């Protein structure tokens, strides 16, 4: 196993070392600082299993770009399957931004630009597999890139496999079969546009909601977006812990809490609430306190 740990270096050298490490361990990437601090503690561990390159990463908040210049410098075509273990990854692919929360998966393609913003300390498992390994199980379809996948159904299988495969030695018997099983599970979880024609999954609706928390997320608006009947959102969330409307409300409250807790934030409580669908400040404060146990102003004080 190869390990890179910036903590062993002087603080002034840590970020430059991190820049070199991620390009060496993965593909061309350009990281950017997002916090005004001298040091940058980060760690990467990688090891192979047949055609898979497995990596476990953790670091301070940052922004990472695999833009057009980085794509041009990438020699081979790879998919990355990232499992968010801690924190979240704000992911932009093909002009669409989604939020990959803790416990969710996302697939990106090194042949296309993608951009990650990790706005808090984070940790993830990242498995790199060649195009050819995944293209077979996909049967000519393209995976849905940049879309969060919940750890349920096919996503639960991928999550379990990533966790189980991580500690295996490179010489594990049957490693080629294991990697092909993993690719088949990823193909099932990362359903592409051809599958969506039959109707959106709950994960697709959630991804849309997370990307548009400041917009119109009424049942009518979502139905227009996916060309579905008003009954479909209710059906998709029938076996979930929350209804579609309750899920949207919770996601909006959590986004408001994140913004209010940001150090140096200047937006007023009222403006943050209004930007996320809460037009009545009193109702917002009441809902916020019920959910978090503190008022919005107390959250800002923290």
C-alpha positions as CSV (number, residue, x, y, z in Angstrom):
1,X,0.0,0.0,0.0
2,X,1.3,3.5,-0.9
3,X,0.7,6.2,1.6
4,X,1.2,9.9,1.4
5,X,0.7,12.1,4.6
6,X,1.3,15.8,4.5
7,X,1.3,16.0,8.3
8,X,4.9,14.9,8.4
9,X,6.0,18.1,6.6
10,X,6.3,21.7,7.8
11,X,3.0,23.5,7.5
12,X,4.3,25.8,4.7
13,X,5.1,22.8,2.5
14,X,1.9,20.8,3.0
15,X,-0.4,22.2,0.3
16,X,2.3,22.0,-2.4
17,X,2.9,18.4,-1.5
18,X,-0.8,17.7,-1.6
19,X,-1.0,19.1,-5.2
20,X,1.8,16.7,-6.3
21,X,0.3,13.7,-4.4
22,X,-3.2,13.8,-5.9
23,X,-1.9,14.1,-9.5
24,X,0.5,11.2,-8.8
25,X,-2.1,9.0,-7.1
26,X,-5.0,9.7,-9.4
27,X,-5.2,11.8,-12.6
28,X,-4.3,15.4,-13.4
29,X,-6.1,17.6,-10.8
30,X,-5.7,21.2,-9.6
31,X,-6.6,21.8,-5.9
32,X,-7.4,25.2,-4.4
33,X,-7.3,26.4,-0.8
34,X,-10.7,27.5,0.5
35,X,-9.5,28.4,4.1
36,X,-7.0,31.1,5.1
37,X,-4.6,28.9,7.0
38,X,-0.9,28.0,6.5
39,X,-1.0,24.3,6.9
40,X,-2.9,21.7,5.0
41,X,-3.2,18.3,6.6
42,X,-4.2,15.5,4.2
43,X,-3.6,11.8,3.7
44,X,-4.0,9.4,0.8
45,X,-3.6,5.6,0.8
46,X,-3.8,3.6,-2.4
47,X,-3.5,0.0,-3.4
48,X,-4.6,-2.1,-6.4
49,X,-6.9,-5.1,-6.9
50,X,-6.7,-6.5,-10.4
51,X,-7.9,-3.6,-12.6
52,X,-9.1,-1.5,-9.7
53,X,-7.1,1.2,-8.1
54,X,-8.4,1.7,-4.6
55,X,-7.8,4.9,-2.5
56,X,-8.8,6.3,0.8
57,X,-8.5,10.0,1.2
58,X,-9.0,12.6,3.9
59,X,-8.1,16.3,4.1
60,X,-9.0,19.8,5.0
61,X,-11.6,21.7,3.0
62,X,-10.6,22.5,-0.6
63,X,-11.8,22.8,-4.1
64,X,-10.5,20.4,-6.7
65,X,-10.7,20.9,-10.5
66,X,-10.5,18.4,-13.3
67,X,-11.2,21.0,-16.0
68,X,-10.6,21.0,-19.7
69,X,-6.8,21.5,-19.3
70,X,-6.6,18.6,-16.9
71,X,-8.8,16.4,-19.2
72,X,-6.3,17.1,-22.0
73,X,-3.4,15.9,-19.9
74,X,-5.2,12.6,-18.9
75,X,-3.7,9.7,-20.8
76,X,-6.3,7.0,-20.4
77,X,-10.1,6.9,-19.8
78,X,-11.2,6.1,-16.3
79,X,-14.3,6.2,-14.2
80,X,-14.0,7.2,-10.5
81,X,-16.6,5.8,-8.0
82,X,-16.4,7.9,-4.9
83,X,-18.1,6.9,-1.6
84,X,-18.4,9.9,0.8
85,X,-17.4,8.6,4.3
86,X,-17.4,12.0,6.0
87,X,-18.3,15.6,5.1
88,X,-19.9,16.2,1.7
89,X,-18.8,16.8,-1.9
90,X,-20.4,19.6,-3.9
91,X,-20.0,18.1,-7.4
92,X,-20.4,19.9,-10.8
93,X,-20.6,17.9,-14.0
94,X,-21.9,19.1,-17.4
95,X,-23.0,22.4,-15.8
96,X,-25.2,20.7,-13.2
97,X,-24.2,21.0,-9.5
98,X,-25.3,18.4,-6.9
99,X,-24.4,17.7,-3.3
100,X,-23.0,14.3,-2.4
101,X,-23.8,13.7,1.2
102,X,-22.1,11.4,3.7
103,X,-23.0,7.8,2.8
104,X,-23.7,8.5,-0.9
105,X,-21.9,7.6,-4.1
106,X,-21.1,9.5,-7.2
107,X,-19.5,8.5,-10.5
108,X,-17.3,10.8,-12.6
109,X,-15.5,10.3,-15.9
110,X,-11.9,11.5,-16.4
111,X,-12.7,12.1,-20.1
112,X,-15.0,15.0,-19.1
113,X,-14.5,18.0,-16.8
114,X,-15.7,17.7,-13.2
115,X,-15.3,20.0,-10.2
116,X,-15.4,19.1,-6.5
117,X,-15.9,21.5,-3.6
118,X,-15.3,20.0,-0.2
119,X,-16.4,22.6,2.3
120,X,-15.6,20.9,5.5
121,X,-13.1,18.2,6.7
122,X,-13.9,15.1,4.7
123,X,-13.0,11.5,4.0
124,X,-13.9,9.2,1.1
125,X,-13.2,5.9,-0.6
126,X,-12.4,6.4,-4.3
127,X,-12.2,3.5,-6.7
128,X,-10.7,4.0,-10.2
129,X,-11.7,1.6,-13.0
130,X,-10.9,1.7,-16.7
131,X,-13.7,2.5,-19.2
132,X,-13.5,-1.0,-20.6
133,X,-14.3,-2.6,-17.3
134,X,-17.5,-0.7,-16.8
135,X,-18.6,-0.3,-20.4
136,X,-19.3,-4.0,-20.7
137,X,-21.9,-4.2,-17.9
138,X,-23.4,-0.9,-19.1
139,X,-24.3,-2.5,-22.5
140,X,-23.6,0.6,-24.6
141,X,-25.2,3.1,-22.2
142,X,-23.5,5.9,-20.4
143,X,-23.5,6.1,-16.6
144,X,-25.3,9.0,-15.0
145,X,-22.3,11.2,-14.1
146,X,-22.2,13.5,-11.1
147,X,-25.5,12.3,-9.7
148,X,-25.6,11.3,-6.0
149,X,-26.6,7.6,-5.4
150,X,-28.1,6.7,-2.1
151,X,-26.9,3.6,-0.2
152,X,-30.1,1.7,-0.9
153,X,-31.0,-0.8,-3.6
154,X,-28.1,-1.1,-6.1
155,X,-26.3,1.7,-4.3
156,X,-26.2,-0.4,-1.1
157,X,-24.5,-3.2,-3.1
158,X,-21.8,-0.9,-4.3
159,X,-21.3,0.6,-0.8
160,X,-21.0,-2.8,0.7
161,X,-18.5,-4.0,-2.0
162,X,-16.3,-0.9,-1.6
163,X,-16.1,-1.4,2.1
164,X,-15.4,-5.2,1.7
165,X,-12.9,-4.8,-1.1
166,X,-10.8,-2.1,0.6
167,X,-8.8,-4.3,3.1
168,X,-8.1,-7.1,0.5
169,X,-4.6,-7.8,-0.5
170,X,-3.5,-7.4,-4.1
171,X,-2.9,-11.1,-4.3
172,X,-6.3,-12.1,-3.1
173,X,-7.5,-15.2,-5.1
174,X,-10.3,-14.4,-7.5
175,X,-9.6,-10.7,-7.5
176,X,-10.4,-10.4,-11.2
177,X,-13.9,-11.8,-10.6
178,X,-14.4,-9.5,-7.7
179,X,-13.5,-6.4,-9.8
180,X,-16.0,-7.5,-12.5
181,X,-18.7,-8.0,-9.9
182,X,-17.9,-4.5,-8.6
183,X,-18.2,-3.1,-12.1
184,X,-21.6,-4.8,-12.6
185,X,-22.9,-3.4,-9.3
186,X,-21.7,0.1,-10.3
187,X,-23.5,-0.2,-13.7
188,X,-26.7,-1.1,-12.0
189,X,-26.5,1.8,-9.5
190,X,-25.4,4.5,-11.9
191,X,-28.3,4.1,-14.3
192,X,-28.0,6.4,-17.3
193,X,-30.4,8.5,-19.4
194,X,-31.8,5.4,-21.2
195,X,-33.0,4.0,-17.9
196,X,-34.4,7.3,-16.8
197,X,-36.7,7.3,-19.7
198,X,-38.8,4.7,-17.8
199,X,-39.1,7.2,-14.9
200,X,-36.8,8.8,-12.4
201,X,-35.5,7.0,-9.4
202,X,-35.8,8.4,-5.9
203,X,-32.0,9.2,-6.0
204,X,-32.5,11.3,-9.2
205,X,-35.4,13.3,-7.6
206,X,-33.2,13.8,-4.5
207,X,-30.3,15.0,-6.6
208,X,-32.5,17.5,-8.4
209,X,-33.9,18.7,-5.0
210,X,-30.4,19.2,-3.5
211,X,-29.3,21.1,-6.6
212,X,-32.3,23.5,-6.5
213,X,-33.0,24.1,-2.8
214,X,-33.5,27.8,-3.6
215,X,-35.9,27.2,-6.4
216,X,-39.4,25.8,-6.9
217,X,-39.6,22.2,-5.5
218,X,-43.3,21.9,-5.4
219,X,-44.7,18.6,-6.6
220,X,-46.0,20.3,-9.7
221,X,-42.6,21.7,-10.6
222,X,-40.8,18.4,-10.0
223,X,-43.4,16.6,-12.1
224,X,-42.8,19.1,-15.0
225,X,-39.0,18.6,-14.7
226,X,-39.2,14.8,-15.0
227,X,-42.4,14.6,-17.1
228,X,-44.2,12.4,-14.6
229,X,-47.6,12.4,-12.9
230,X,-48.2,14.1,-9.5
231,X,-48.6,10.7,-8.0
232,X,-45.0,9.6,-8.8
233,X,-43.1,11.6,-6.2
234,X,-45.4,10.2,-3.5
235,X,-44.9,6.7,-4.8
236,X,-41.1,7.1,-4.9
237,X,-41.0,8.1,-1.3
238,X,-43.7,5.8,0.0
239,X,-41.2,3.4,1.7
240,X,-38.9,6.2,2.9
241,X,-38.8,7.7,6.4
242,X,-40.1,11.0,5.1
243,X,-42.5,12.1,2.4
244,X,-41.2,14.1,-0.5
245,X,-42.4,17.4,0.9
246,X,-40.9,16.6,4.4
247,X,-37.6,15.6,2.7
248,X,-37.4,18.9,0.8
249,X,-38.2,20.8,4.0
250,X,-35.4,19.0,5.9
251,X,-32.8,19.6,3.2
252,X,-33.7,23.3,3.1
253,X,-33.4,23.6,6.8
254,X,-30.0,21.8,6.8
255,X,-28.7,24.1,4.0
256,X,-29.9,27.2,5.9
257,X,-28.1,25.9,9.1
258,X,-24.9,25.4,7.1
259,X,-25.0,28.9,5.7
260,X,-25.8,30.4,9.1
261,X,-23.0,28.6,10.8
262,X,-20.4,29.6,8.3
263,X,-17.7,31.8,10.0
264,X,-17.9,35.4,8.8
265,X,-21.3,35.0,7.1
266,X,-23.0,38.3,6.6
267,X,-26.4,37.3,5.2
268,X,-29.3,37.9,7.5
269,X,-31.4,35.1,8.9
270,X,-34.4,36.4,7.0
271,X,-32.5,36.5,3.6
272,X,-31.1,33.0,4.1
273,X,-34.6,31.7,4.9
274,X,-36.2,33.5,2.0
275,X,-33.6,32.2,-0.4
276,X,-34.6,28.7,0.5
277,X,-38.3,28.8,0.3
278,X,-39.2,30.1,3.8
279,X,-41.1,33.4,3.2
280,X,-42.5,33.7,6.7
281,X,-39.6,34.4,9.2
282,X,-41.7,33.3,12.2
283,X,-42.6,30.0,10.6
284,X,-39.0,29.5,9.6
285,X,-37.7,30.1,13.2
286,X,-40.3,27.8,14.6
287,X,-39.5,25.0,12.1
288,X,-35.7,25.6,12.6
289,X,-36.0,25.3,16.4
290,X,-38.1,22.1,16.2
291,X,-35.5,20.5,13.9
292,X,-32.2,21.7,15.5
293,X,-33.2,22.5,19.1
294,X,-31.9,26.1,18.7
295,X,-33.1,29.2,17.0
296,X,-31.5,30.4,13.7
297,X,-29.8,33.3,15.6
298,X,-28.3,30.9,18.1
299,X,-27.0,28.7,15.3
300,X,-25.2,31.8,13.9
301,X,-23.7,32.4,17.3
302,X,-22.2,28.9,17.3
